[in-house]
Amino acid sequence: MPRGTYADPQTGTRETFQCAPGVGGWRYVSERSDGLRTDLTVDSRWRQIRVQVGSGDVLLRGGLVGRALTWVRAGEEHTAQAAGFLGDSPGFLVAVARSLRLEPGAQADVSLVQLSGPVLAPLTVTQRWWLTDITAYDTELAPLPVERYQVADLDTGEAQSVHIAGDVVLEAPGVELTDLESPPNLPPL
């Protein structure tokens, strides 16, 4: 079960996390130094079936119900046609990448509900995920396949690079893996 720490080099925020495959999917739990808590559970197809994100007094609970993403925030229920959430925690990047099941060179457009700031403000965004390549790095145990994605916001044109090994983000904008106690779960679930 991978446990570790992510840091945002610009803000100094740190996130301790642990993740593991379960009976029917995968679970990611984390807490950040600014108080943001994330509990993300996906099913065997990497659909976000149970999500709980808390920041201070704000709590958001939700998940996919059929083809709709439903959530409760501040006592109000909301729904959007989206494949899942995207938040400040790297766990969301893993869940989105795995749910797309891309082969090298393939791309897919996906609608997501982006959660921003301490009030967890929801905004529906459309992104294009492109798996540009997979590179195997030699390790003491076995080769470690690292997937490199280009992720573009289709509304703004802003693009970023995300590197994932199994169920751990190795590098992404605002994400630096600073500590990992055990290797990522491989192969991808």
C-alpha positions as CSV (number, residue, x, y, z in Angstrom):
1,M,0.0,0.0,0.0
2,P,1.7,3.2,-1.1
3,R,2.0,5.9,1.5
4,G,3.8,9.1,1.0
5,T,3.9,12.9,0.8
6,Y,3.3,15.3,-2.0
7,A,4.4,19.0,-1.8
8,D,3.5,22.0,-3.8
9,P,6.8,23.8,-4.3
10,Q,5.1,27.2,-4.9
11,T,2.9,27.3,-1.8
12,G,4.7,24.9,0.5
13,T,1.5,22.9,1.1
14,R,2.1,19.3,1.9
15,E,-0.2,16.3,1.5
16,T,0.2,13.0,3.2
17,F,-1.6,10.1,1.5
18,Q,-2.1,6.4,1.3
19,C,-3.8,4.4,-1.4
20,A,-4.6,0.8,-2.1
21,P,-6.7,-1.5,-4.2
22,G,-9.7,-2.9,-2.6
23,V,-12.3,-5.6,-3.2
24,G,-14.0,-3.8,-6.0
25,G,-11.7,-0.9,-6.8
26,W,-9.3,1.5,-5.3
27,R,-9.2,4.0,-2.4
28,Y,-7.1,7.2,-1.8
29,V,-7.1,9.0,1.5
30,S,-5.1,12.2,2.2
31,E,-4.8,15.2,4.4
32,R,-3.0,18.4,3.5
33,S,-1.2,20.9,5.8
34,D,-3.8,23.5,5.0
35,G,-6.6,21.2,6.3
36,L,-8.0,19.8,3.0
37,R,-9.1,16.2,3.5
38,T,-9.8,13.9,0.6
39,D,-11.4,10.4,0.6
40,L,-11.8,9.0,-2.9
41,T,-13.2,5.6,-3.7
42,V,-13.4,4.2,-7.3
43,D,-15.0,1.0,-8.6
44,S,-13.3,-1.6,-10.8
45,R,-13.8,0.6,-13.9
46,W,-12.2,3.6,-12.0
47,R,-15.5,5.5,-11.8
48,Q,-15.6,7.8,-8.8
49,I,-18.4,6.2,-6.8
50,R,-17.8,7.8,-3.4
51,V,-16.0,11.1,-2.9
52,Q,-15.7,13.2,0.3
53,V,-13.6,16.4,0.3
54,G,-13.5,18.7,3.4
55,S,-11.9,22.0,3.9
56,G,-12.5,23.8,7.2
57,D,-16.3,23.8,7.8
58,V,-17.0,23.0,4.1
59,L,-17.8,19.4,3.3
60,L,-18.6,18.0,-0.2
61,R,-19.9,14.5,-0.6
62,G,-20.7,12.9,-3.9
63,G,-20.1,10.4,-6.7
64,L,-21.3,9.0,-10.0
65,V,-24.9,7.8,-10.2
66,G,-25.3,6.3,-13.6
67,R,-24.0,8.9,-16.1
68,A,-24.5,11.9,-13.8
69,L,-22.1,13.2,-11.1
70,T,-24.1,14.1,-8.0
71,W,-22.9,15.9,-4.9
72,V,-24.1,17.7,-1.8
73,R,-22.3,20.8,-0.6
74,A,-23.6,23.3,2.0
75,G,-26.8,21.3,2.3
76,E,-27.7,21.6,-1.4
77,E,-27.7,18.8,-3.9
78,H,-26.1,19.4,-7.3
79,T,-25.8,17.3,-10.5
80,A,-23.7,17.6,-13.6
81,Q,-23.0,15.5,-16.7
82,A,-19.4,14.8,-15.8
83,A,-17.1,11.7,-15.5
84,G,-15.9,12.7,-12.0
85,F,-14.3,15.3,-9.8
86,L,-11.0,17.0,-10.2
87,G,-9.5,18.7,-7.1
88,D,-6.3,19.8,-5.6
89,S,-5.3,16.3,-4.5
90,P,-3.2,14.2,-6.9
91,G,-5.5,11.2,-6.3
92,F,-8.0,12.7,-8.7
93,L,-5.4,12.8,-11.5
94,V,-4.8,9.0,-11.0
95,A,-8.6,8.3,-11.0
96,V,-9.2,10.3,-14.2
97,A,-6.2,8.8,-16.0
98,R,-7.1,5.2,-15.1
99,S,-10.8,5.7,-16.0
100,L,-9.9,6.7,-19.5
101,R,-7.9,3.5,-20.2
102,L,-5.8,5.1,-22.9
103,E,-3.2,3.3,-25.0
104,P,0.0,5.2,-25.9
105,G,-0.8,7.8,-28.6
106,A,-4.5,7.8,-27.8
107,Q,-6.5,10.8,-26.5
108,A,-9.9,11.4,-25.0
109,D,-12.0,14.4,-24.0
110,V,-13.6,14.3,-20.6
111,S,-15.9,16.6,-18.6
112,L,-15.1,16.9,-14.9
113,V,-16.2,19.0,-12.0
114,Q,-13.2,21.0,-10.8
115,L,-13.3,21.8,-7.0
116,S,-11.4,25.0,-6.2
117,G,-10.3,26.9,-3.1
118,P,-11.3,26.4,0.5
119,V,-15.0,26.7,-0.3
120,L,-14.6,23.8,-2.8
121,A,-16.3,25.9,-5.6
122,P,-17.5,23.5,-8.3
123,L,-16.9,24.4,-12.0
124,T,-17.5,22.0,-14.9
125,V,-14.5,21.8,-17.2
126,T,-13.7,19.8,-20.3
127,Q,-10.2,18.5,-20.7
128,R,-8.3,16.5,-23.4
129,W,-6.1,13.8,-22.0
130,W,-3.4,12.4,-24.3
131,L,-1.2,9.5,-23.3
132,T,2.0,10.5,-25.1
133,D,4.2,7.6,-24.0
134,I,5.1,5.0,-21.4
135,T,8.7,4.7,-20.4
136,A,10.0,1.8,-18.3
137,Y,12.7,2.7,-15.7
138,D,14.8,0.0,-14.1
139,T,14.4,-0.5,-10.4
140,E,15.8,-3.1,-7.9
141,L,12.6,-5.1,-8.1
142,A,11.2,-4.7,-11.6
143,P,10.9,-2.1,-14.4
144,L,8.7,0.8,-13.4
145,P,6.4,1.9,-16.2
146,V,5.8,5.7,-16.1
147,E,3.0,7.1,-18.2
148,R,3.3,10.7,-19.5
149,Y,0.0,12.5,-20.2
150,Q,-0.5,15.9,-21.8
151,V,-3.7,17.4,-20.3
152,A,-5.3,20.4,-22.0
153,D,-8.2,22.5,-20.8
154,L,-10.3,22.9,-23.9
155,D,-11.8,26.2,-22.7
156,T,-8.6,28.0,-22.1
157,G,-6.1,26.0,-24.2
158,E,-3.8,25.7,-21.1
159,A,-1.8,22.5,-21.2
160,Q,0.2,20.6,-18.6
161,S,2.2,17.4,-18.3
162,V,1.3,14.7,-15.8
163,H,3.5,11.7,-15.0
164,I,1.9,8.6,-13.3
165,A,3.4,5.3,-12.2
166,G,0.6,2.8,-11.3
167,D,-1.5,4.6,-8.7
168,V,1.0,7.4,-7.7
169,V,1.6,10.7,-9.4
170,L,5.3,11.3,-9.8
171,E,5.1,14.8,-11.2
172,A,2.4,17.3,-12.2
173,P,1.9,21.1,-12.0
174,G,2.0,22.0,-8.3
175,V,2.8,18.4,-7.4
176,E,6.1,17.0,-6.3
177,L,6.4,13.6,-4.8
178,T,8.8,14.1,-1.8
179,D,8.4,10.7,0.0
180,L,7.1,7.3,-0.9
181,E,7.3,4.4,1.6
182,S,6.5,1.6,-0.8
183,P,6.2,1.2,-4.5
184,P,3.1,2.1,-6.5
185,N,0.6,-0.7,-7.2
186,L,1.4,-2.2,-10.6
187,P,0.1,-3.0,-13.0
188,P,-2.7,-0.4,-13.1
189,L,-5.9,-1.7,-11.7
